[in-house]
Amino acid sequence: MKETEMNKPKQRLTWDVYEDGGPPLFRVIRLRRGEHHRRDRVGSSLLAFVLEGEVDMSTGIYVKEFAGEGQMFVVHKGDNGYVKGLKDAVILCCCFDSSMALCNGLSLSNVTEDYKDPSPEERLSQGLPRLEINKMLMMELKITMHEVESKLLGYRFMEFKRYIIVSMLRNLYNKEELFYMFRWVRSDDFDFRDKVFQLYTCGINAQELCAQMKMSTATFNRRFKRAFGMPCGEWLNSKRQVQVLMDLKTTDLSVKEIAEKYNLTPNYLTEFCKKYLGDVPGNLR
């Protein structure tokens, strides 16, 4: 028997064999208590399931939000993300886009049609949208976690596992709950959102962003509020809060260097942190 034929049984249908070069559909994040994990820009929208422990989460416009075992939340494409383990924690992340079918076959972009947009004040006061993980769903998620960590999932199998999880979401949660979770995942906003994230820099302001988008102020403001749920100035301020916190927690940059990064003076940065993050920079590190 030829050597190549003898070796064939050793080949397993793992993601190493079928990986297509793109990012995996699932990822497991394990955090020790006090450990940090950051992403400056999320390449795909993520469903994050907290399978064990407790974490402190900052993403998008939300700063220092609690998420505990048995809860799930969404991290949107293009947003940054910072998470700190309050206890030893395990998070299973699943990539998705607006074509993902929910609600009796409707895509995510259709979930939002019949519901009123919350105001920016309501969004911030309500906090990061989270849902409790149903017990049946939790069982499937833990099986998937072990499969991901063992690297036994080829890409097609990962697609199938995602289909199972999405089907469970569709059957275990009602349309109101899914709207609450996925409100800002809309296909007609993706091109605009992607362009905003491409042009975004730490020190940019609303007027500069509008000019770079090559739109009239009225058109830019209307489309921005539809895509992000709030005026551009408020979104930039909320995003800066998350990024400043990430820089203080996860880098060795001095307060002066962080201030310069955001076109601020050190004194203004100190006042910014006291107002929005609850303490002076030195105490937030």
N, C-alpha and C positions, 0 to 999 in steps of 0.2 A: 504493500500500500504506500502511496506517495506521502511524503512528509506533510504536504499542504493539506491532504485529506485527513491525516491524523490530527492535525491541529484544529480542524473545523469545529469539533464539539466543544472546544475551549472558548470559542467566541460566544459572548453573551449579548443579549439584546439590551445593552446599557446605553445611557446617554453618551458615553464615549464613542460608541459605534455609530450612532445616528445623529449626533450633534450637528446642526446645520450652520454653526458659526454664530448664530444669534444668541441673545441672552436666554437663560433657562426660564421656563414659565413659572417654576417654583423655586423658592429659596428659603432656607432655614437660618434664622438669626438667633444665636444663643448669647445671652448677656449675663455676666456675673453682677452681683449687687455693686452698684457704683460704677460699672463699666459703661462706656459711651459707644455709640455707633452713629455715624453721620453720612449723609449723602448730599452733596452740593446741588445735584440736579437728578431727579428721578427720570429715567429714560422711558418708562411705561407706567401707566396708572397701576396701582397695586391695591389688592385687598389684603389687609394685614390681620391675621388671626392670632390673638394672644392665647397660646395654649397652656402656658405655665407662668406663674409669677406676676409681677407688677412692674410697669414702666412709666416714665415721665416722657411725654411725646410732644415735640414741636414740629409743625409742618404747615406750609401755606400761610394762613393768617392766624393760626392757633399756636399759642405759646404755653409751654409747661402744662399740658393736658394729661390727666391721669387715665391710664388704660390698664385694666386688671385681667387676670385669668378668666377666660370665658367671654371676652369681648372682641369685637371686630370693628375695623374702621378702614377708611379709604385714604390713600396717599395719591394725589393727582399727578399725572404726567407733567414734568417741567418744574414741579415744586421741589424745594429742598426738604430734608428730613433729618431730625436729630432725636435720638432716643437714648434714655439713660435707665439702667436697671435699678429700680427701687428695691427689688428682690431678684434673686436668680430668675431669669425669664427665658422663655422660648417663644419666638414669633415665626409663624409660617406665612410667607408672602406669596401671593399669586398674581401674575401679570394679567391684565385684561384691557379691552378697549370698548368704545361705545357700540360696537356691533354685537357685543355679547348679548345673547337673548335672555330676557327675563320677562316676567309677567305674561304668561300664556303666549309666549312666542314673540312678544314685542321686544325691540332692541332697547338698550338703555336710553337712547335718544328719545324714544317715545314715552318712557316712563314719566317724564316731567311735564307732559303737555297739559294735563288737567289740574295742575296745582299752582298756587300762587307763590311767587318768589318771596322768601323772607327778606326783611330789610337787613342792611349791614349790621345795624345795632342788634337785631334779633339773632343773626348768625354768630356774632361774637359773644352775646350773652348766653346763648344755648350751648356754646362750646363745640368741640370736635364731635361730629356725628358718630355715634357708636351704637351697635346693636349687640344684644346678648347672643352668644352662640348656642343654638339648639343642641340638645344632648346627642341626637342622632348625627348631626353635622359634626360635632366635636369628635365622635368616634371615627368618622371618615377622615377628618383632618389629621388626627394622630397617626392613622395608618399611612396617610400620604407623607407625613413628616418622616417616618421611619424609612419609607421607600426612597424619598429624596436623599436622605443622609447616607443610605446604602448605595446610592448611585445606580439603582436598578431600573430607573425610569428613562427609557428612550424618549425622544421628543414627541413621537406620536402617542406614546402611552401617557406622557404628561398632558397632551391635549385632551386625551380621553378622561384623565383624572379631573382636569379642569371642567370638562363637560359635566361630569358627575356632580361636582361641587356646585356648579351653577344651577343644575337641575334641582338640587336640594334647596338652594336659596329660593328658587322659583316656587317650590312646593311648600316650604316651611314658613315663609314670610309673606305678608300681604303687600299689596301695591303701595300702601301708605308708608310702610316700613322701608321698602326698597327705595321709594322716592326720597325719604329722609337720608338714606345712605348715599345715594348716587345722584343727587340733584345736579351737581356741577359737571357731570360726565355727559356731554352733548356733542354729537358729531359735527354739527354745523358751527361749533365754536372752536374746534380743534385747530384749524388753520390759523385763526386769529391768535389763539393762545400760544401756539408754537412760535409764531412770529414775535410776539411780545417777549417770550422767554429767550429767543435768539438775540434780541436787541437789549435785553435787560442787563444792566451793570449795577454794581453796588451803589454808585453815587448818582445815578440818573434820576431826573425828576419827571413829573407828568408832562410838562410842556416839551421837554426834550424827547421823550418817548413818542409823543403824538407827532412831532416833526419827523422823526425817523420812520414812523409808520406811513408817512405821506398821506395823511387823511385830514379832513377838516376837523376842527375841534369838536363840533357837534356829532359828527359821525364816529369819531374815535371814542368820545365819552359814552355814546349809546352802545356801541359794540363792546366796549370794555366792561361796562356794567352788566351786560347780558352774559358775557363770557366768564366774569369773575365774581359777579354778585355784589359789587360795590364800586364806588368811584376809584379811579386810578390812584389818586393821592392817598386814600385810606389803605388801599392794597399795598402800595409801596412802603408805607409806614409799618404795616403789619409784617410784611416780608422782612423789613430791616430788623424788626424786633427778634425774629427767629434767627436771622443770620448773625446778628451781634451776639446773641446768646451762644450760638454754635462756636463762634470765634473765641469767646471768653472761656468756654468749657473745654474746647478740644484743640486749641493752638497755644503756642508760646508767644504770640504777638503781644507787644506791650499795649497799654491803653492808648498811648499816642499813635502807635501804628494802626490800631483798629480804627481810631477816629479818622486818620488820614484815608484809610480804605473807603470810608463812607462820606468823605468830604465834610467832616465835622471837626470842630475843635475838641480837645480833651474835656474842657469844661461842659460843652454841650452834650458830649457823649455821656458824661457822668449824670447830668440832669435827665437825659433820655432814659438811661438805665433805671434811675430812681422812679421816674414816672411810669414806665411801661413794664419794667422787669422787677420792680419792687425793692431794689437795693443798688448800692454803688458797684461799679465794675469789680473792684478788688474782692468784695464779698461774694460775688457771683461765680468766681473762679473755683 
